[in-house]
């Protein structure tokens, strides 16, 4: 089949090549150099036609990348510094001496080739993402390759970094572990922000739509970005991705800096994430690519040492419930109402050294339970965006980029589990037994002008439920690329697990511009495969083999059910102010986070 496009497009030499900014592609799956024989002829560097076509491909591909990934106001012109390693452009000379050009190197085999620059762009967008799953690539070769091989093994989205991990025990704790953690002290690291090389694990061409929020607010999940280089960098350099928001390692990863979590020693303990550090320079985007510096919950007077944990030994706070306080003297009291030093001295007043040590461990255990309840009943906001009067004129409405809501960090653009709308007939195609998920577009703090009452927290955004139905879906179903990486990844996983290919999963909107009070928010929504690979990987893999989609959110408590202490605290000034004396280390907000 003739490649007619090769003859008509302008060459890069029609313009001044010095005006092009080079783009270096740092990741490749190219195999052309490993194939014993390829069709057609290698390019002749002495041939003007071959040279022009090589530059033409490089300019067109770079232009597509810039259009998809660069900022909208970026007017620079780009050119690939070269094809990814293992990809080779080759020439076929027709009988009429015309030339067609084909790009070889795809791992599907030596006969697979791209016939136009536009065909390869789709694959290149996948390469510059962090995905390792070929079913997430929309290029024609990958689509056919995945379809051809689907009978050999299920195609599932499992981060490469998680594939070799051993799943930890999933037994819920009856009580948090006590005593000092055995690890050596680790000085708190501010955050992994400076070391991030993250991009969202989504089908790369998809661009989430910016969300409108409070004054001057936009929210766009992290995307790989093309960066300009006036002077050529080293050959191995890759485009620098846009940084993730402060304290996060990816738009849909489970754990974030400042969150309260469970971690395992001999039993399950409670801790606060002080820092998240990449294990290597080449950071994949799964949680398993990072190590976590945790401050054990208890009380600062106990001087508990920080510990470093991997994701296999951690669980989100809402996975388990906080056990009840067992010392009668402490029951029905809040963490801050206790004189912990006086209590510890009195409770551990034992002449026997071993008994005294065990009693101090008991103090730490009870303090961790009470601190967890206190933190869960609190919130603090960060990165203010502006303010305005409420429509009724009764409140001053402040807008924020994010909030520490109990144990979790929530940001504009995140999916939240929320209460379902009161009108179940609003979306007849959405089943009522699935989780209602809000795409947060505004985080608002409402303070009465007269100051007679404390400020109240609320969230605004569209609410969705996942549906399973034949195509075409109804008008209420929103394309996942418009909703962000977490929504898109959730559907990708469900549709790949689904055995009945006549049925497809989608996100159906069930309420527009909804408002939920703090008490109506149940917690963060986690992408199924990311959460299940942490809390019960074996069960998840068994479900995949059976073609069953696990409803991962059913493994989570609601915020009010996971350890509410009965003493609502409300707003605190900053995360460090919320945590207070519950940890022995000082929490330092990640770079770029401004707490108020």
C-alpha positions as CSV (number, residue, x, y, z in Angstrom):
1,X,0.0,0.0,0.0
2,X,1.5,3.3,-1.1
3,X,2.3,5.9,1.5
4,X,1.0,8.9,-0.4
5,X,1.5,11.3,2.5
6,X,5.3,11.0,2.1
7,X,5.4,13.1,-1.1
8,X,3.3,16.1,-0.3
9,X,4.2,17.5,3.2
10,X,6.9,20.1,3.5
11,X,10.4,19.3,4.7
12,X,11.9,20.6,7.9
13,X,14.5,22.2,5.6
14,X,11.9,24.5,4.3
15,X,12.4,26.4,7.5
16,X,15.4,27.4,9.6
17,X,16.2,24.3,11.6
18,X,17.9,26.4,14.3
19,X,14.4,27.6,15.3
20,X,13.4,24.1,16.4
21,X,13.7,23.1,20.0
22,X,14.8,19.4,20.4
23,X,12.7,16.9,22.2
24,X,14.5,13.9,23.7
25,X,12.5,10.7,24.4
26,X,14.0,8.9,27.4
27,X,11.9,5.7,27.3
28,X,11.6,3.2,24.5
29,X,10.3,-0.3,23.8
30,X,11.9,-0.3,20.3
31,X,13.2,-3.7,19.0
32,X,14.3,-2.9,15.5
33,X,18.0,-3.5,16.4
34,X,17.1,-7.0,17.7
35,X,15.3,-8.2,14.6
36,X,17.5,-10.2,12.2
37,X,15.8,-8.8,9.1
38,X,13.5,-5.8,8.3
39,X,11.6,-5.1,5.2
40,X,12.6,-2.2,2.9
41,X,15.8,-0.3,2.9
42,X,17.7,1.7,5.5
43,X,17.8,5.4,4.9
44,X,20.7,6.7,2.9
45,X,22.3,9.7,4.7
46,X,23.5,11.0,1.3
47,X,20.0,11.0,-0.2
48,X,18.3,14.4,0.0
49,X,14.9,12.7,-0.2
50,X,15.7,10.4,2.7
51,X,17.1,13.3,4.8
52,X,14.1,15.5,4.1
53,X,11.7,12.7,5.0
54,X,13.5,11.9,8.2
55,X,13.3,15.5,9.3
56,X,9.7,15.8,8.2
57,X,8.7,12.8,10.4
58,X,10.7,14.4,13.4
59,X,9.0,17.8,13.0
60,X,5.5,16.4,12.5
61,X,5.7,14.1,15.5
62,X,7.2,16.8,17.7
63,X,4.5,19.1,16.6
64,X,1.8,16.6,17.6
65,X,3.5,16.1,21.0
66,X,3.6,19.8,21.6
67,X,0.0,20.2,20.7
68,X,-1.0,17.5,23.1
69,X,1.3,18.2,26.0
70,X,2.8,21.6,25.9
71,X,1.1,24.7,27.5
72,X,-1.5,26.3,25.3
73,X,0.4,29.5,25.1
74,X,3.7,27.8,24.1
75,X,4.5,29.1,20.6
76,X,7.8,27.3,20.1
77,X,8.5,24.9,17.3
78,X,9.8,21.5,18.2
79,X,11.6,18.7,16.5
80,X,12.5,15.2,17.7
81,X,16.2,14.9,18.5
82,X,15.8,11.4,17.2
83,X,13.5,8.4,17.3
84,X,13.3,6.4,20.5
85,X,16.1,3.8,20.8
86,X,15.2,0.8,18.7
87,X,13.0,2.5,16.2
88,X,14.2,2.9,12.6
89,X,12.7,4.7,9.6
90,X,13.1,2.8,6.4
91,X,12.4,3.5,2.8
92,X,10.6,1.5,0.1
93,X,11.3,2.5,-3.5
94,X,8.3,2.0,-5.8
95,X,8.5,1.0,-9.5
96,X,7.8,4.6,-10.5
97,X,10.9,5.6,-8.3
98,X,8.6,7.2,-5.7
99,X,9.4,6.6,-2.1
100,X,7.3,5.4,0.8
101,X,8.6,5.5,4.4
102,X,7.8,3.1,7.3
103,X,8.9,3.2,10.9
104,X,9.9,-0.1,12.4
105,X,10.7,-1.2,15.9
106,X,7.4,-2.0,17.6
107,X,7.8,-5.1,19.9
108,X,4.9,-6.8,18.1
109,X,7.4,-8.0,15.6
110,X,9.6,-7.1,12.5
111,X,6.6,-6.9,10.2
112,X,4.8,-4.3,12.3
113,X,5.4,-0.7,11.1
114,X,3.9,2.8,11.3
115,X,3.1,4.2,7.9
116,X,2.7,7.9,8.9
117,X,4.1,10.2,11.6
118,X,0.6,10.6,13.0
119,X,0.2,6.8,13.5
120,X,3.4,6.7,15.6
121,X,2.4,9.8,17.7
122,X,-0.2,7.7,19.5
123,X,2.4,5.2,20.6
124,X,4.9,7.9,21.5
125,X,2.3,9.6,23.8
126,X,2.0,6.3,25.6
127,X,5.8,6.0,25.8
128,X,6.1,9.4,27.5
129,X,3.4,8.4,30.0
130,X,4.4,6.1,32.9
131,X,2.1,3.3,31.8
132,X,3.6,-0.2,31.2
133,X,0.3,-1.7,29.9
134,X,0.0,-1.9,26.1
135,X,-3.8,-2.0,26.3
136,X,-3.6,1.7,27.4
137,X,-2.0,2.6,24.1
138,X,-4.4,3.6,21.4
139,X,-2.1,3.2,18.4
140,X,-3.4,0.7,15.8
141,X,-0.5,-1.7,16.3
142,X,-1.0,-2.0,20.0
143,X,-4.8,-2.3,19.7
144,X,-4.4,-5.3,17.3
145,X,-1.5,-6.8,19.3
146,X,-3.4,-6.8,22.6
147,X,-6.5,-8.2,20.8
148,X,-4.4,-10.9,19.2
149,X,-2.9,-12.0,22.5
150,X,-5.9,-11.6,24.8
151,X,-6.5,-15.3,24.8
152,X,-3.1,-16.1,26.1
153,X,-3.4,-14.2,29.4
154,X,-5.7,-11.6,30.8
155,X,-4.6,-8.0,30.1
156,X,-4.7,-6.3,33.4
157,X,-3.5,-2.9,34.6
158,X,-1.1,-3.7,37.4
159,X,1.8,-1.3,38.0
160,X,5.1,-2.9,37.2
161,X,6.5,-1.9,40.5
162,X,3.8,-3.8,42.3
163,X,4.2,-7.0,40.4
164,X,7.0,-8.5,42.5
165,X,5.6,-7.4,45.8
166,X,4.4,-9.9,48.4
167,X,1.0,-9.1,49.8
168,X,1.0,-8.5,53.5
169,X,-1.6,-10.0,55.8
170,X,-5.1,-8.5,55.5
171,X,-6.2,-9.3,59.1
172,X,-7.8,-6.3,60.7
173,X,-6.3,-5.2,64.0
174,X,-8.0,-5.8,67.2
175,X,-5.8,-3.2,68.7
176,X,-2.9,-1.0,67.5
177,X,0.6,-2.3,68.3
178,X,2.3,-0.8,71.2
179,X,5.9,0.1,72.0
180,X,8.7,1.6,70.0
181,X,9.2,0.7,66.4
182,X,12.3,-1.4,65.8
183,X,13.7,0.6,62.9
184,X,16.6,3.0,63.3
185,X,15.7,6.7,63.5
186,X,15.2,8.4,60.2
187,X,15.3,12.2,60.1
188,X,12.1,13.6,58.6
189,X,12.4,14.5,54.9
190,X,10.2,17.3,53.8
191,X,8.6,15.6,50.8
192,X,9.4,13.7,47.6
193,X,8.4,16.8,45.5
194,X,11.9,17.7,44.5
195,X,12.7,14.2,43.3
196,X,9.5,13.5,41.4
197,X,9.5,12.5,37.8
198,X,5.8,11.6,37.7
199,X,3.1,11.5,35.2
200,X,-0.4,10.1,35.4
201,X,-0.9,6.5,34.6
202,X,-3.6,7.0,32.0
203,X,-4.0,6.5,28.3
204,X,-1.6,9.3,27.3
205,X,-3.6,11.1,24.6
206,X,-6.4,11.8,27.0
207,X,-6.4,15.3,28.4
208,X,-8.6,15.9,31.5
209,X,-10.7,19.1,31.2
210,X,-9.8,21.9,33.6
211,X,-12.3,22.3,36.4
212,X,-13.8,25.6,37.4
213,X,-13.6,26.4,41.1
214,X,-13.4,29.5,43.2
215,X,-11.9,32.8,42.1
216,X,-8.9,32.4,39.8
217,X,-9.0,28.6,40.3
218,X,-8.1,25.9,37.9
219,X,-7.4,22.3,38.5
220,X,-5.8,20.0,36.0
221,X,-4.4,16.6,37.0
222,X,-0.7,16.0,36.3
223,X,0.3,15.4,32.7
224,X,3.6,14.6,31.0
225,X,4.9,17.9,29.5
226,X,7.1,18.8,26.6
227,X,9.9,21.2,27.7
228,X,12.0,23.4,25.5
229,X,15.8,23.3,25.5
230,X,17.5,26.2,23.7
231,X,20.8,24.4,24.1
232,X,20.8,20.6,23.4
233,X,20.9,18.6,26.7
234,X,22.7,15.3,27.1
235,X,21.4,12.6,24.7
236,X,19.7,10.6,27.5
237,X,17.6,13.5,28.8
238,X,13.9,13.1,28.7
239,X,11.1,15.7,28.6
240,X,10.5,17.0,32.2
241,X,7.0,16.2,33.3
242,X,4.8,18.7,35.1
243,X,5.3,18.3,38.9
244,X,2.7,16.6,40.9
245,X,0.8,18.8,43.5
246,X,2.7,19.2,46.8
247,X,2.7,16.0,48.9
248,X,1.5,13.7,46.1
249,X,3.3,11.2,43.9
250,X,0.7,10.8,41.2
251,X,-2.9,11.8,40.5
252,X,-4.3,8.5,41.6
253,X,-1.8,7.0,43.9
254,X,-3.1,5.9,47.3
255,X,-0.8,7.5,49.8
256,X,0.1,11.2,50.3
257,X,2.3,13.2,52.6
258,X,0.6,14.2,55.9
259,X,-2.0,11.3,55.8
260,X,-2.7,9.1,58.7
261,X,-2.3,5.4,57.9
262,X,-2.0,1.9,59.3
263,X,1.4,0.2,59.1
264,X,2.6,-3.2,60.2
265,X,5.3,-4.1,62.6
266,X,4.2,-7.3,64.4
267,X,0.7,-6.0,64.5
268,X,-1.0,-3.0,62.9
269,X,0.0,0.4,64.2
270,X,-1.1,4.0,63.4
271,X,1.3,6.6,61.9
272,X,1.6,9.8,60.0
273,X,3.3,10.1,56.7
274,X,6.1,12.6,57.1
275,X,7.7,12.1,53.7
276,X,7.6,10.0,50.5
277,X,10.9,9.3,48.8
278,X,11.5,7.6,45.5
279,X,13.5,4.3,45.6
280,X,15.4,5.2,42.5
281,X,15.8,8.0,40.0
282,X,13.6,6.2,37.4
283,X,10.4,6.5,39.3
284,X,7.4,4.6,38.0
285,X,4.2,5.9,39.3
286,X,2.8,3.2,41.5
287,X,3.0,3.6,45.3
288,X,5.4,0.6,45.4
289,X,8.1,2.8,43.7
290,X,8.4,4.9,46.9
291,X,9.4,4.4,50.5
292,X,7.4,6.1,53.3
293,X,8.8,7.9,56.4
294,X,6.2,7.5,59.1
295,X,5.9,9.0,62.6
296,X,4.2,6.5,64.9
297,X,1.1,7.9,66.6
298,X,1.2,8.1,70.4
299,X,2.5,11.1,72.3
300,X,5.6,13.2,71.9
301,X,6.7,12.5,75.5
302,X,7.3,8.8,74.5
303,X,9.9,9.9,71.9
304,X,8.8,7.2,69.4
305,X,11.3,6.8,66.5
306,X,10.3,7.3,62.9
307,X,10.1,4.2,60.7
308,X,10.5,3.6,57.0
309,X,7.9,1.4,55.4
310,X,7.1,0.0,51.9
311,X,3.5,0.0,50.6
312,X,3.0,-3.7,51.3
313,X,3.1,-2.9,55.0
314,X,0.7,0.0,54.9
315,X,-3.1,0.5,54.6
316,X,-5.2,3.6,54.2
317,X,-6.7,4.7,57.6
318,X,-10.2,4.0,56.5
319,X,-9.4,0.3,55.8
320,X,-9.7,-0.5,59.6
321,X,-11.6,0.9,62.5
322,X,-9.8,2.3,65.5
323,X,-10.3,0.0,68.6
324,X,-11.9,1.4,71.6
325,X,-9.9,2.8,74.5
326,X,-9.4,0.1,77.1
327,X,-8.3,2.2,80.1
328,X,-11.4,3.4,81.9
329,X,-9.9,6.7,83.1
330,X,-9.4,7.8,79.5
331,X,-12.8,6.8,78.1
332,X,-15.1,9.5,76.9
333,X,-12.4,12.1,76.8
334,X,-10.6,13.8,73.9
335,X,-6.9,13.5,73.2
336,X,-6.1,17.2,74.1
337,X,-8.1,17.0,77.3
338,X,-5.6,14.6,78.9
339,X,-2.6,15.6,80.9
340,X,-0.5,12.9,79.3
341,X,2.7,13.5,81.3
342,X,0.9,13.3,84.6
343,X,-1.1,10.3,83.5
344,X,1.9,8.4,82.2
345,X,3.8,9.0,85.4
346,X,0.9,7.8,87.5
347,X,-0.1,4.9,85.4
348,X,3.5,3.6,85.0
349,X,4.5,4.0,88.6
350,X,5.8,0.5,89.1
351,X,9.0,-0.5,90.9
352,X,9.5,-3.4,88.6
353,X,11.3,-2.2,85.4
354,X,9.6,-4.6,83.1
355,X,6.1,-3.8,84.3
356,X,6.9,-0.1,84.1
357,X,8.0,-0.5,80.5
358,X,4.9,-2.5,79.6
359,X,2.7,0.1,81.2
360,X,4.4,2.9,79.2
361,X,3.7,0.8,76.1
362,X,0.1,0.7,77.1
363,X,0.1,4.5,77.5
364,X,1.5,4.8,73.9
365,X,-1.2,2.4,72.6
366,X,-4.1,4.3,74.2
367,X,-2.6,7.6,73.2
368,X,-2.4,6.5,69.5
369,X,-6.1,5.4,69.5
370,X,-7.2,8.7,71.0
371,X,-4.9,10.8,68.7
372,X,-6.3,9.0,65.7
373,X,-9.9,9.8,66.7
374,X,-8.9,13.4,67.3
375,X,-7.2,13.8,63.9
376,X,-10.1,12.0,62.2
377,X,-12.5,14.6,63.7
378,X,-10.5,17.6,62.5
379,X,-9.6,19.3,59.2
380,X,-7.2,22.0,58.0
381,X,-7.1,23.8,54.7
382,X,-4.2,24.9,52.5
383,X,-3.4,27.0,49.4
384,X,-6.2,29.6,49.5
385,X,-7.5,30.8,46.2
386,X,-9.8,33.7,47.1
387,X,-13.0,34.6,48.8
388,X,-16.4,36.2,48.1
389,X,-19.7,36.7,49.9
390,X,-22.2,33.9,49.7
391,X,-25.3,34.4,47.6
392,X,-27.5,35.0,50.7
393,X,-24.9,37.5,52.1
394,X,-24.7,35.6,55.4
395,X,-21.3,34.1,54.9
396,X,-17.8,34.8,53.7
397,X,-16.9,32.0,51.3
398,X,-13.2,31.1,51.1
399,X,-11.9,28.8,48.4
400,X,-8.9,26.4,48.8
401,X,-6.9,24.1,46.6
402,X,-6.9,21.3,49.2
403,X,-7.8,20.2,52.7
404,X,-6.6,17.6,55.2
405,X,-9.9,16.0,55.9
406,X,-9.4,13.8,58.9
407,X,-6.9,11.2,57.9
408,X,-6.7,12.0,54.2
409,X,-5.5,14.8,51.9
410,X,-8.2,15.9,49.4
411,X,-7.5,18.3,46.5
412,X,-9.6,20.0,43.8
413,X,-9.8,17.4,41.0
414,X,-9.9,14.4,43.3
415,X,-12.7,11.9,43.3
416,X,-14.5,11.7,46.7
417,X,-16.9,9.1,48.0
418,X,-20.1,11.0,49.0
419,X,-23.7,10.4,50.0
420,X,-25.9,9.7,47.1
421,X,-28.5,12.2,45.9
422,X,-31.9,12.1,47.6
423,X,-33.6,11.6,44.3
424,X,-32.8,8.1,43.0
425,X,-34.6,8.7,39.8
426,X,-32.2,11.4,38.7
427,X,-30.2,8.9,36.7
428,X,-32.2,5.8,35.9
429,X,-29.2,4.1,34.2
430,X,-27.0,4.3,37.3
431,X,-27.4,1.4,39.8
432,X,-28.2,2.6,43.3
433,X,-25.9,0.0,45.0
434,X,-22.6,1.5,43.6
435,X,-20.6,4.2,45.2
436,X,-21.5,7.8,44.5
437,X,-18.3,9.6,43.5
438,X,-17.9,13.4,43.4
439,X,-15.3,15.0,41.1
440,X,-14.3,17.9,43.4
441,X,-14.4,21.3,41.6
442,X,-14.6,23.5,44.7
443,X,-13.5,23.3,48.3
444,X,-15.2,26.0,50.3
445,X,-15.0,27.3,53.9
446,X,-18.1,29.2,54.9
447,X,-17.6,31.6,57.8
448,X,-20.6,33.7,59.2
449,X,-19.9,37.4,59.1
450,X,-21.0,37.9,62.6
451,X,-18.6,35.2,63.9
452,X,-21.2,33.5,66.0
453,X,-20.4,30.1,64.7
454,X,-17.3,28.2,63.6
455,X,-16.7,28.0,59.8
456,X,-18.1,25.0,58.0
457,X,-16.5,23.0,55.3
458,X,-18.3,21.9,52.1
459,X,-17.4,20.4,48.7
460,X,-18.9,21.1,45.3
461,X,-18.8,19.2,42.0
462,X,-20.6,16.7,39.8
463,X,-21.5,13.3,41.2
464,X,-21.2,10.1,39.3
465,X,-21.8,6.4,39.5
466,X,-20.2,3.7,37.5
467,X,-22.5,1.7,35.2
468,X,-22.2,-1.5,33.1
469,X,-24.2,-1.5,29.9
470,X,-23.9,-2.2,26.1
471,X,-22.7,0.5,23.8
472,X,-23.7,3.1,23.0
473,X,-24.1,4.5,26.5
474,X,-26.8,7.1,27.3
475,X,-26.2,10.9,27.3
476,X,-25.6,10.9,31.0
477,X,-22.4,8.9,30.5
478,X,-19.4,11.3,30.4
479,X,-16.1,10.4,28.5
480,X,-13.6,9.5,31.3
481,X,-10.9,11.6,29.7
482,X,-12.9,14.6,30.7
483,X,-12.9,13.5,34.3
484,X,-9.3,12.9,35.1
485,X,-6.8,10.0,35.6
486,X,-8.5,8.3,38.5
487,X,-11.8,8.0,36.6
488,X,-10.1,6.9,33.4
489,X,-7.9,4.3,35.1
490,X,-10.9,2.9,36.9
491,X,-12.8,2.3,33.7
492,X,-9.7,0.9,31.9
493,X,-9.3,-1.7,34.6
494,X,-13.0,-2.6,34.7
495,X,-13.2,-2.9,30.9
496,X,-10.2,-5.1,30.7
497,X,-11.4,-7.4,33.4
498,X,-14.9,-7.6,31.9
499,X,-15.3,-10.9,29.9
500,X,-18.5,-9.9,28.1
501,X,-17.1,-7.6,25.5
502,X,-20.6,-6.5,24.5
503,X,-20.8,-4.7,27.9
504,X,-18.7,-1.7,28.7
505,X,-18.3,0.3,31.9
506,X,-18.8,4.0,32.0
507,X,-19.3,7.0,34.4
508,X,-22.9,8.2,34.6
509,X,-23.5,11.6,36.0
510,X,-26.3,11.5,38.7
511,X,-26.1,15.0,40.1
512,X,-24.7,18.2,38.6
513,X,-23.0,21.0,40.7
514,X,-23.8,19.1,43.8
515,X,-22.9,20.4,47.3
516,X,-21.9,18.1,50.1
517,X,-21.3,19.1,53.7
518,X,-18.3,17.7,55.6
519,X,-20.5,15.1,57.3
520,X,-21.7,13.9,53.9
521,X,-18.2,13.1,52.6
522,X,-17.2,9.5,53.2
523,X,-13.5,9.6,52.1
524,X,-11.3,9.5,49.1
525,X,-12.2,7.3,46.1
526,X,-9.3,5.0,45.2
527,X,-8.8,3.3,41.8
528,X,-9.7,-0.3,42.3
529,X,-6.5,-1.9,41.1
530,X,-4.3,0.4,43.1
531,X,-6.2,-0.1,46.3
532,X,-6.8,-3.9,45.9
533,X,-3.1,-4.5,45.1
534,X,-2.4,-3.0,48.5
535,X,-5.0,-4.5,50.7
536,X,-5.6,-7.9,49.2
537,X,-3.6,-8.6,46.0
538,X,-4.2,-12.3,45.9
539,X,-8.0,-11.9,46.2
540,X,-7.9,-9.3,43.4
541,X,-5.9,-11.5,41.1
542,X,-8.3,-14.4,41.7
543,X,-11.2,-12.1,40.9
544,X,-9.5,-11.0,37.7
545,X,-9.1,-14.6,36.6
546,X,-12.8,-15.1,37.0
547,X,-13.7,-11.9,35.2
548,X,-15.1,-10.4,38.4
549,X,-14.7,-6.7,39.2
550,X,-14.1,-6.2,42.9
551,X,-15.9,-3.2,44.4
552,X,-12.8,-2.0,46.2
553,X,-14.6,0.8,48.0
554,X,-16.6,-1.8,50.0
555,X,-13.3,-2.5,51.8
556,X,-13.3,1.0,53.2
557,X,-15.1,2.5,56.1
558,X,-16.7,5.9,55.9
559,X,-14.9,8.6,57.7
560,X,-17.5,8.8,60.5
561,X,-17.3,5.0,61.0
562,X,-13.6,4.6,61.2
563,X,-12.9,6.0,64.6
564,X,-14.9,9.1,65.3
565,X,-14.2,10.1,68.9
566,X,-17.5,11.7,69.6
567,X,-15.7,15.0,70.1
568,X,-16.0,16.9,66.9
569,X,-13.0,19.2,66.6
570,X,-13.5,21.0,63.3
571,X,-11.0,23.4,61.8
572,X,-7.4,23.4,63.0
573,X,-4.6,25.7,61.8
574,X,-2.4,23.5,59.6
575,X,-1.6,19.8,59.7
576,X,1.1,20.3,62.3
577,X,-1.5,22.1,64.5
578,X,-3.9,19.2,64.0
579,X,-1.4,16.5,64.8
580,X,0.1,18.4,67.7
581,X,1.7,16.3,70.4
582,X,0.5,13.0,68.8
583,X,3.9,12.4,67.2
584,X,7.4,12.8,68.3
585,X,8.6,14.5,65.1
586,X,7.5,17.8,63.7
587,X,5.4,17.7,60.6
588,X,6.7,20.0,57.9
589,X,4.3,20.9,55.1
590,X,5.5,19.9,51.6
591,X,7.2,22.5,49.5
592,X,4.5,24.5,47.7
593,X,1.8,23.9,50.3
594,X,0.6,27.1,52.1
595,X,-1.4,26.3,55.2
596,X,-3.8,28.8,56.8
